[in-house]
């Protein structure tokens, strides 16, 4: 598993979710499985099948979170450089076709949330912006074609 670079807040959120899954959700699903098992014939027991499937998905999510937490590094936000675009920068860009101005914070995939303006570093737009400087015009291939953006501002 690759190293995940997270903010302290992002790592805290992941640890909180992991705690919730292991201390609340896991025992709840175990209880559901036990109840379904008590109802008799497991071969035709839809409740049992559903509970086992939910348990499998839960365990997969727990394993993924444990792996991310174990392989994460906290980014020292005080050392973030704004001379070029990098993770944790706030970037204001202008779409040169529509003239729309967009503002994003580039974050690790686990912290991405478009409603909060947090764009995953692995998206095509973020990948196209990385390493660019203020005033640069970048052409980025996105699923709908090619888009041109001008970098208007880079900040913390």
WOBEL-V961081 format. One record per run of one state. SS is the DSSP state (H for helix, E for strand, C for the rest). FROM is the first residue (numbers start at 1). LEN is the number of residues. If there is no record, write none. Layout:
BEGIN
((SS	FROM	LEN) (SS	FROM	LEN))
END
This chain:
BEGIN
((C	1	3) (E	4	3) (C	7	1) (H	8	31) (C	39	3) (H	42	3) (C	45	1) (H	46	25) (C	71	1) (E	72	3) (C	75	2) (H	77	3) (C	80	10) (E	90	6) (C	96	5) (E	101	7) (C	108	1) (H	109	3) (C	112	1) (E	113	1) (H	114	3) (C	117	1) (E	118	3) (C	121	3) (H	124	6) (C	130	7) (E	137	6) (C	143	2) (E	145	11) (C	156	1))
END
